[in-house]
Amino acid sequence: MAPEFVFESDTLRASLAGRRHPDLIVTFDNWQWRKSRFTKPRAGAHFLNAGFAHLHLSTRANDWFLTPDTPACLDMLRELAEGYRRRAALSFSMGGYGAILLSRDIAFQQMLFFSPQTAFSPDLPPYDDRFHADPSDPDFAALVHETVLAAEPVGGDVVVAFDPSAEMDRAHARAMKLYFKAPRFVELEGAGHPASQYLTQAHRYGTIAHAVTGPDGIREDRFVKAYHEVRDRFDEAPSGA
């Protein structure tokens, strides 16, 4: 099922697959080294098979989705999301900021974050110098960020998975309380950044997809169990394997 573009500009693109499914899940680009181009439109089979239309928000640069095109894109996505029975979001690293942005305009029932990045500038703590930000208009980006911070925290079933041994990831996780009323925190010790990387490297992305698309809220036990299984196998592997 090929995705179609529902928003397209010089800086942002949104693609949608499975438009006629009853529910909607939104995913986001993550931070990439020297990112300078759009990612290929996605059609997640795990989501489509679960009855979810799959909307993916892509940005040309590591700009935290903060461009002059952001207001128009958010307006369009808000209107599109209103047609779906249930709405979920899944994000990793910089994509977490995109999910925060969208949560101000779309009422998500379920949101799953892995190692979200909640700030992009040295002037906006918790700034993380591991990941350079490249907003096309820094003043505009800062203004939008201040607006997002000023908004009331939103509800929904929100789960934040992160590696507690990573100092900056702990700081970003704590900051999620500024944006959501009652986030649940899942510590994946030694998982790194993003905390999903062991699962994706072991081709266990499906456990993440199933956790966020379940009918009774997010089932973090599904990916936590899979994570420990994967880590155990890595720990048991012979040296140099």
C-alpha positions as CSV (number, residue, x, y, z in Angstrom):
1,M,0.0,0.0,0.0
2,A,2.0,3.0,-1.3
3,P,1.9,6.2,0.8
4,E,0.7,9.5,-0.6
5,F,1.9,12.9,0.3
6,V,-0.7,14.9,2.3
7,F,1.6,17.8,3.0
8,E,4.7,18.8,1.0
9,S,7.0,21.9,1.3
10,D,10.6,22.7,0.9
11,T,11.2,21.8,4.6
12,L,8.5,19.4,5.7
13,R,6.7,16.4,4.2
14,A,3.9,14.2,5.6
15,S,3.0,10.9,3.9
16,L,0.0,8.8,4.6
17,A,-0.5,5.0,3.9
18,G,-3.8,3.2,4.5
19,R,-5.9,6.3,4.6
20,R,-9.2,4.3,4.9
21,H,-8.2,2.4,8.1
22,P,-10.2,3.4,11.1
23,D,-7.3,4.4,13.4
24,L,-4.2,6.5,12.9
25,I,-0.6,6.3,14.0
26,V,1.9,9.0,13.5
27,T,5.7,8.4,13.3
28,F,8.5,10.9,12.8
29,D,12.0,11.3,11.4
30,N,14.8,10.8,14.0
31,W,18.1,12.7,14.2
32,Q,20.6,11.7,11.5
33,W,24.2,12.6,11.0
34,R,24.4,15.5,8.5
35,K,20.8,15.2,7.6
36,S,20.1,17.2,4.5
37,R,17.4,15.4,2.6
38,F,13.9,13.9,3.2
39,T,13.6,10.3,4.1
40,K,11.7,7.9,1.8
41,P,7.9,7.8,2.5
42,R,7.0,4.9,4.8
43,A,4.2,2.4,4.9
44,G,4.6,0.4,8.1
45,A,3.2,-3.1,7.6
46,H,2.9,-3.6,11.4
47,F,0.6,-0.6,11.7
48,L,-1.5,-1.3,8.6
49,N,-2.0,-4.9,9.7
50,A,-3.3,-3.6,13.1
51,G,-5.9,-1.4,11.4
52,F,-4.0,1.9,11.6
53,A,-3.4,4.3,8.8
54,H,0.3,5.3,9.0
55,L,1.2,9.0,8.8
56,H,4.9,9.8,8.8
57,L,6.3,13.3,9.3
58,S,9.6,14.0,7.6
59,T,11.9,17.0,7.8
60,R,14.7,17.9,5.5
61,A,17.2,18.9,8.2
62,N,17.9,18.3,11.9
63,D,15.6,21.2,12.7
64,W,13.3,19.6,15.3
65,F,10.4,20.1,12.9
66,L,10.6,23.8,13.5
67,T,10.4,25.6,10.2
68,P,8.3,28.5,8.8
69,D,6.1,25.7,7.2
70,T,5.3,24.2,10.6
71,P,2.1,26.1,11.4
72,A,0.5,25.2,8.0
73,C,1.6,21.6,8.4
74,L,0.1,21.3,11.9
75,D,-3.1,22.8,10.7
76,M,-3.4,20.2,7.9
77,L,-2.5,17.3,10.2
78,R,-5.0,18.4,12.9
79,E,-7.8,18.4,10.3
80,L,-6.7,15.0,8.9
81,A,-6.5,13.4,12.3
82,E,-10.1,14.4,13.2
83,G,-11.4,11.8,10.9
84,Y,-9.9,8.8,12.8
85,R,-11.5,6.9,15.7
86,R,-8.2,6.4,17.6
87,R,-4.9,8.2,17.4
88,A,-1.4,7.1,18.5
89,A,2.1,8.4,18.1
90,L,5.5,6.6,18.1
91,S,8.8,8.6,18.1
92,F,12.5,8.2,18.7
93,S,15.1,10.9,19.7
94,M,14.4,14.1,17.7
95,G,11.1,12.6,16.6
96,G,10.0,13.0,20.2
97,Y,10.0,16.7,19.8
98,G,7.8,16.4,16.7
99,A,5.4,14.3,18.7
100,I,5.3,16.9,21.4
101,L,4.6,19.6,18.9
102,L,1.8,17.5,17.3
103,S,0.3,16.7,20.7
104,R,-0.6,20.4,21.2
105,D,-3.0,20.1,18.1
106,I,-4.0,16.4,18.0
107,A,-5.6,14.6,20.9
108,F,-3.6,11.3,21.0
109,Q,-5.0,8.5,23.1
110,Q,-1.6,6.7,23.1
111,M,2.0,8.1,22.7
112,L,5.2,6.0,23.0
113,F,8.5,7.9,23.2
114,F,12.0,6.4,23.0
115,S,14.7,8.7,24.3
116,P,12.8,11.9,23.3
117,Q,14.7,15.1,22.7
118,T,12.9,18.0,24.3
119,A,15.1,21.0,23.5
120,F,17.4,22.0,20.7
121,S,19.2,25.2,21.7
122,P,21.9,26.0,24.4
123,D,19.4,28.7,25.6
124,L,16.7,26.1,26.2
125,P,17.6,23.5,28.8
126,P,18.0,20.5,28.8
127,Y,20.3,21.3,25.9
128,D,22.1,18.2,24.6
129,D,25.3,18.8,22.7
130,R,25.4,15.2,21.4
131,F,22.9,16.2,18.7
132,H,23.4,19.4,16.8
133,A,20.3,21.3,15.8
134,D,20.0,23.1,12.5
135,P,16.8,25.2,12.5
136,S,16.3,27.2,9.3
137,D,15.0,30.2,11.4
138,P,16.4,30.0,15.0
139,D,14.3,33.0,16.2
140,F,11.1,31.4,14.8
141,A,12.0,28.0,16.3
142,A,12.6,29.6,19.7
143,L,9.2,31.4,19.6
144,V,7.4,28.2,18.7
145,H,9.2,26.4,21.5
146,E,8.2,29.0,24.0
147,T,4.6,28.6,22.9
148,V,4.7,24.9,23.3
149,L,6.2,25.2,26.8
150,A,3.5,27.7,27.8
151,A,0.7,25.3,26.8
152,E,-1.1,23.2,29.5
153,P,0.2,19.6,29.8
154,V,-2.0,17.2,27.9
155,G,-3.4,13.8,28.9
156,G,-3.6,10.4,27.2
157,D,-1.6,7.2,27.8
158,V,2.0,8.4,27.5
159,V,5.0,6.2,28.0
160,V,8.6,7.4,27.9
161,A,11.3,4.7,27.5
162,F,14.9,5.7,28.1
163,D,18.3,4.6,29.3
164,P,18.7,5.8,32.9
165,S,22.5,5.5,32.7
166,A,22.6,8.3,30.1
167,E,22.6,11.6,31.9
168,M,21.1,13.7,29.2
169,D,18.4,11.1,28.4
170,R,17.4,11.2,32.0
171,A,17.1,15.0,31.8
172,H,15.0,14.9,28.7
173,A,12.8,12.2,30.3
174,R,12.2,14.4,33.3
175,A,11.3,17.3,31.0
176,M,8.4,15.3,29.6
177,K,6.5,16.2,32.7
178,L,6.3,19.8,31.4
179,Y,4.2,18.5,28.4
180,F,2.1,15.6,29.6
181,K,-0.1,15.2,32.7
182,A,0.9,11.7,33.8
183,P,3.7,10.2,31.7
184,R,4.9,6.7,32.6
185,F,8.6,6.1,32.6
186,V,10.2,2.9,31.5
187,E,13.9,2.5,32.3
188,L,15.9,0.3,29.9
189,E,19.3,0.1,31.6
190,G,22.2,0.1,29.1
191,A,19.9,0.6,26.1
192,G,21.8,3.6,24.8
193,H,20.3,6.2,22.5
194,P,17.7,5.8,21.4
195,A,16.6,3.2,23.9
196,S,15.1,1.2,21.0
197,Q,18.3,0.4,19.2
198,Y,18.9,-3.1,20.5
199,L,15.3,-4.1,19.5
200,T,15.6,-2.6,16.0
201,Q,19.0,-4.2,15.4
202,A,17.6,-7.6,16.5
203,H,14.6,-7.1,14.1
204,R,12.2,-6.8,17.0
205,Y,10.6,-3.6,15.9
206,G,7.3,-5.4,15.8
207,T,7.2,-5.6,19.6
208,I,7.3,-1.8,19.7
209,A,4.6,-1.5,17.1
210,H,2.4,-4.0,18.9
211,A,2.9,-2.2,22.2
212,V,1.7,1.1,20.9
213,T,-1.2,-0.1,18.8
214,G,-2.9,-2.3,21.4
215,P,-6.7,-1.7,22.1
216,D,-6.2,-1.3,25.8
217,G,-3.5,1.3,26.0
218,I,0.3,1.0,25.7
219,R,1.7,-2.4,26.7
220,E,5.2,-1.6,27.6
221,D,5.7,-5.0,29.1
222,R,5.9,-6.3,25.5
223,F,9.0,-4.4,24.5
224,V,10.6,-4.5,27.9
225,K,10.5,-8.3,27.8
226,A,11.9,-8.3,24.3
227,Y,14.6,-5.9,25.2
228,H,15.9,-8.1,28.0
229,E,15.8,-11.1,25.8
230,V,17.9,-9.3,23.2
231,R,20.4,-7.9,25.7
232,D,20.8,-11.4,27.2
233,R,21.7,-12.7,23.8
234,F,24.2,-9.9,23.2
235,D,25.7,-10.5,26.7
236,E,26.1,-14.2,26.0
237,A,27.6,-13.8,22.6
238,P,31.3,-14.8,22.3
239,S,33.8,-12.0,22.3
240,G,34.3,-10.6,18.9
241,A,31.0,-12.1,17.6
